[in-house]
């Protein structure tokens, strides 16, 4: 019982996927390999001893095809290597060290390919949803930190709002972190955002006699402008399969506050513009 618990914990901790032979091995294919003396069976020796190897290899092959994933097997058995020579889904190496180096090389190459894919295609069809997600995140976090306006009168800002029109420029996409264990990468991009903002101004002057505020009316002012920010995006998924297998896990906006200059404002601005 104790040994079983240790084995179960090891499987869970290491995220091991056990490939069962049941349901993954074709008896017809197994028999065909046996009678045609194809690897891992051989023409000489005790062929029946190769049945466990044949069952394992056929199960690997079926799993690989069903999951569209290559299998890298570790074995110095010559028949395993001979079997893999004629298979597209299985590679066999002699030892664990070679396997680790092979996997590291595959991950490095896949990561480089993924970064190029991101640089070229992240904001194009069919990945335009990524851009929409970023736009929504910017709009959710964006706020007006201060509004400047020039006026001969004193004023208070009664109401204000800001919304993102569109992301007008994406540049300088660079990789800042990667984690092959959790299958995630983090990139940073420079982003230029076009926005629309508006505010309502209430104007007043001080009464020179009783010092009360005298209301002069109000006006409404809007403006369109742009600002630049850096965006950190964490993508998760199968790095080896490229961008099509990645999803946005987290978006961080480094610059979310905007200072707005509304220019010249006065209480008769709406009247001057024909808003009777």
Phi, psi and omega in degrees: 000315180299317179296319179298320179295318178298316180296317180295319178295319179298317179298316181291316183294324183266002179054049182277136177254114180272124180266113181281145176285327181295125180087351181245355183241126176274120179299321179299316180293321179297314180295321179298318177298319183295309185282338177267002178057037177270151181305140011274004174282154179229166182287334182240166179087186181273093185298330183296336178292343182271356182301315178302319178295316181297318179297317180297314182294320179292324176294318176301313182300314181297316179298316181298315180296314182296326184259001179054044180224137176289151175244131174252111183260148178249114179193142174261013178287123183296327180290327175297315181295321179294321177298316184292335181300331183256011182242140180275344190254354184229131169242147181234131175238162189288320189217169184293324179299315178296321179297316180296317178297321178297314180295320179297318179296318179298316181295318180298314180295320180295322180294317177297317178296321181294318179298317177297318178299318179296314181299325185270330194229357189304324185248025176247166174299141005266022185258018183297341177298329176302314181296320179294321177297319179294317178301315180297321180292319177298314182296325180291329184261343187288137176211160179271118180277328180197146176241126175257144175204147179255132181202147175283354182244158171286150181209160170234147178271118185274324183205151180208154176204157178214142177216153180275126174280304180193161171271115189263348181203134174236131182208168172053054177283124181220149179276130179244344179196151175212147180219101183291333180294315180267003179053056179222151172226152179237127180239158174236139179228151170269135189224133174249126189241129175268132183226162175240132179225150177215157180207151176251133182248133173250123186257148178204162172229158178275129173291124185292341184266299184262001175067014176282158174279128179255120183288129179254358182112191184217167175211164183239133182228138177230160183206149171242134182205187179220159175218162181247145179209162171258140182236130178256123184238128174256122179251138178235151180147195181277102183300322184296326182277358173088188187300328182295343180257008183255148175232152175285123179261325183205144177231127176240132178256122185280336183228107186241358180252143183232133172261128188243135175252111182274358179076215183273131178227149176206163188291345183255017185295316179297323179293317180298328183273005176093012179269081184281000000 
